[in-house]
Amino acid sequence: MKPSRSTPPTLRRTVGRTGRLAVAALALAFGSAGLAACETAPPTLTAQTLVAGLSHPWDLSFTPSGSIIWTERGGRIVRRQANGATNQLAADLSDLWVSGETGLMGVVVDPRFNANRRVYTCQGWTNGSRSDVRVIPWVANAAGTALARQAPIVTGMPASSGRHGGCRLRFDDSGRLYVGTGDATIGTTPQSLTSLGGKVLRVDPDTGAGVAGNPFASSADAITRRIWSYGHRNVQGLAIRPADGTLWSAEHGPDRDDEINRGQSGNHGWDPVPGYNEDVPMTDTTKFPSARTAAWSSGVPTVATSGITWLSGSGWKGWDDRLVVATLKGQSLLIMQPQRNGTVTEIARIYQGSFGRIRTAQLGPDGLLYLTTSNGSNDRIIRITPS
């Protein structure tokens, strides 16, 4: 497909003679490098479809050799090699449970892939009489044609109708695995420390156990030890900020207040009881005065925030260290700038309506931005190149 070019709107200044003299003085005082540091113009972007004809590609990750591995919600794991060759990976998905928003969801390649060949997925599971959501490790064969299933490392994430199933997976720089989960529209799960629903978990990728430094690491309960943060509704995005190693998350609000959260441990304030009352605040600081407030909230209307990633590298010019947020209902990418007070502010909204619903945004190891769409037919993987 022919690449398309998009230049996001930029702020243009008219500089008079006095302004030109001031700029020249700055250049003399600080040198050209200092002047360049003042420029914040966004890059020009080129969008190219890498793969088309997909059905709900949910997430993607990268092997050290540059291959993309992605999941499709209905039950496919596929690889695209750096040379463009594509093949479905043979994998035992006989117990996959697909219902509503739940199915084959998050995927992440182990940072130690060259040594252990491991890939992790998050899926709806059923044995025919009950269902849950679980994290499963796989070992890729040398040819890159098949995945051997290993024992699940996290099971028992709640499932109901298939609504609010989560489930995003990301590693931090220390090799710990984060799991973003949904509350399964069960009102008591977000605040329960003995439920994995409505949480961000931080676990050992080998065992699935909670790790040292988790807020309840000393608990006698194995579920509680896994919890990093709680009081979430439906965590759809996780990303580690390269500038400081902090975790960030995105989640869906009800009819208002989609949230971006700086991934602090503790309570994020969603408590839809009695029943499943979606009229309560996303972050209820009246009921929970110490609840972690959002770094950004959509207000009304919502945009259905999904995958997030941080841009990094000189190629992104004025957008280096900016957060990219994929939106489903909003059908666009939000570009957000971090502030000193820990919040983020929207500075651009791009590709509005160009690709339809966007599920995932992920910065690749090549410094380029990769997207998956979620329209249900002829979905795509799209690569965004800055210039």
DAURRA-V673413 format. One record per residue. D_FIRST is the distance of its C-alpha to the first C-alpha in Angstrom with 1 decimal. Layout:
# DAURRA-V673413
d_first=D_FIRST
d_first=D_FIRST
This chain:
# DAURRA-V673413
d_first=0.0
d_first=3.8
d_first=6.3
d_first=9.0
d_first=12.6
d_first=15.5
d_first=19.1
d_first=21.3
d_first=24.7
d_first=27.3
d_first=31.0
d_first=32.2
d_first=35.8
d_first=38.1
d_first=40.3
d_first=43.6
d_first=46.0
d_first=47.5
d_first=44.1
d_first=43.1
d_first=46.5
d_first=45.9
d_first=42.5
d_first=44.1
d_first=46.9
d_first=44.5
d_first=42.8
d_first=46.3
d_first=47.4
d_first=44.5
d_first=42.6
d_first=38.9
d_first=37.9
d_first=39.8
d_first=38.3
d_first=34.8
d_first=35.7
d_first=36.5
d_first=33.0
d_first=30.9
d_first=28.0
d_first=24.8
d_first=21.8
d_first=18.9
d_first=15.8
d_first=12.1
d_first=9.8
d_first=6.8
d_first=6.1
d_first=8.0
d_first=9.4
d_first=9.4
d_first=12.5
d_first=15.0
d_first=18.3
d_first=19.7
d_first=18.6
d_first=21.6
d_first=21.7
d_first=20.5
d_first=22.4
d_first=22.3
d_first=24.5
d_first=26.1
d_first=24.2
d_first=20.9
d_first=19.8
d_first=18.5
d_first=20.7
d_first=20.0
d_first=22.1
d_first=21.5
d_first=24.4
d_first=25.4
d_first=26.0
d_first=23.4
d_first=23.1
d_first=20.1
d_first=19.4
d_first=16.3
d_first=17.8
d_first=17.0
d_first=16.0
d_first=13.2
d_first=15.6
d_first=16.1
d_first=19.4
d_first=21.4
d_first=24.6
d_first=27.9
d_first=29.8
d_first=32.8
d_first=31.8
d_first=34.6
d_first=36.1
d_first=33.0
d_first=33.9
d_first=31.2
d_first=32.6
d_first=31.2
d_first=29.6
d_first=30.8
d_first=29.3
d_first=27.5
d_first=26.8
d_first=26.9
d_first=26.2
d_first=27.2
d_first=27.8
d_first=31.3
d_first=31.8
d_first=34.1
d_first=31.5
d_first=32.5
d_first=36.0
d_first=35.7
d_first=32.3
d_first=32.3
d_first=29.7
d_first=30.8
d_first=29.6
d_first=31.2
d_first=31.6
d_first=33.7
d_first=36.5
d_first=39.0
d_first=41.9
d_first=42.4
d_first=45.1
d_first=43.7
d_first=40.4
d_first=39.4
d_first=36.5
d_first=36.6
d_first=35.1
d_first=34.7
d_first=34.3
d_first=32.7
d_first=33.1
d_first=30.3
d_first=31.4
d_first=31.0
d_first=28.4
d_first=26.1
d_first=26.2
d_first=28.7
d_first=30.2
d_first=34.0
d_first=35.1
d_first=37.8
d_first=40.3
d_first=39.0
d_first=40.0
d_first=40.0
d_first=41.0
d_first=42.4
d_first=40.0
d_first=40.9
d_first=39.1
d_first=40.3
d_first=38.1
d_first=34.9
d_first=34.6
d_first=34.4
d_first=33.6
d_first=32.1
d_first=31.0
d_first=29.3
d_first=30.3
d_first=30.4
d_first=32.6
d_first=34.6
d_first=35.6
d_first=38.8
d_first=37.1
d_first=38.1
d_first=35.8
d_first=35.3
d_first=34.8
d_first=34.0
d_first=35.6
d_first=36.0
d_first=39.4
d_first=38.8
d_first=40.4
d_first=43.8
d_first=45.7
d_first=47.8
d_first=45.1
d_first=43.8
d_first=47.3
d_first=48.6
d_first=48.9
d_first=49.2
d_first=45.9
d_first=42.4
d_first=40.9
d_first=39.8
d_first=39.8
d_first=38.1
d_first=39.5
d_first=39.9
d_first=40.7
d_first=41.3
d_first=38.3
d_first=40.7
d_first=43.1
d_first=41.6
d_first=44.8
d_first=45.1
d_first=45.4
d_first=48.0
d_first=47.5
d_first=46.3
d_first=48.5
d_first=50.3
d_first=50.3
d_first=54.0
d_first=53.9
d_first=55.4
d_first=52.5
d_first=49.5
d_first=47.2
d_first=48.5
d_first=48.1
d_first=44.3
d_first=43.9
d_first=42.5
d_first=42.3
d_first=43.1
d_first=43.3
d_first=39.5
d_first=38.0
d_first=34.5
d_first=33.0
d_first=29.2
d_first=28.3
d_first=30.0
d_first=29.4
d_first=31.7
d_first=32.0
d_first=32.0
d_first=34.5
d_first=37.3
d_first=36.3
d_first=36.8
d_first=35.2
d_first=33.4
d_first=32.6
d_first=31.1
d_first=32.5
d_first=32.6
d_first=35.6
d_first=37.1
d_first=36.8
d_first=37.0
d_first=36.6
d_first=33.5
d_first=34.4
d_first=33.3
d_first=36.1
d_first=37.2
d_first=37.9
d_first=41.6
d_first=43.8
d_first=46.0
d_first=45.8
d_first=43.0
d_first=45.1
d_first=43.5
d_first=46.3
d_first=45.8
d_first=49.3
d_first=51.2
d_first=48.9
d_first=45.4
d_first=46.0
d_first=42.8
d_first=44.9
d_first=46.0
d_first=44.4
d_first=41.4
d_first=43.6
d_first=47.2
d_first=49.2
d_first=52.3
d_first=52.5
d_first=51.2
d_first=52.2
d_first=50.7
d_first=47.3
d_first=44.4
d_first=42.9
d_first=39.2
d_first=37.5
d_first=35.5
d_first=35.8
d_first=33.8
d_first=36.9
d_first=36.2
d_first=33.6
d_first=31.9
d_first=28.1
d_first=28.0
d_first=27.4
d_first=25.7
d_first=24.3
d_first=25.4
d_first=25.0
d_first=26.6
d_first=24.8
d_first=26.6
d_first=26.6
d_first=27.0
d_first=23.3
d_first=23.6
d_first=26.4
d_first=28.2
d_first=26.3
d_first=27.7
d_first=29.7
d_first=28.1
d_first=27.4
d_first=24.0
d_first=24.6
d_first=22.0
d_first=23.3
d_first=23.1
d_first=25.2
d_first=24.4
d_first=20.6
d_first=20.3
d_first=20.9
d_first=24.4
d_first=25.4
d_first=29.0
d_first=31.6
d_first=34.5
d_first=38.0
d_first=41.2
d_first=42.7
d_first=40.1
d_first=38.0
d_first=34.5
d_first=33.6
d_first=30.4
d_first=29.4
d_first=25.9
d_first=23.8
d_first=20.1
d_first=17.0
d_first=19.5
d_first=18.1
d_first=14.4
d_first=13.7
d_first=17.0
d_first=19.3
d_first=18.6
d_first=20.7
d_first=20.3
d_first=19.9
d_first=20.8
d_first=21.2
d_first=20.3
d_first=22.8
d_first=20.6
d_first=21.2
d_first=17.7
d_first=17.2
d_first=15.6
d_first=15.5
d_first=15.8
d_first=15.8
d_first=18.8
d_first=18.5
d_first=19.8
d_first=17.1
d_first=13.4
d_first=13.8
d_first=11.3
d_first=11.8
d_first=10.5
d_first=11.6
d_first=13.4
d_first=14.7
d_first=17.8
d_first=19.0
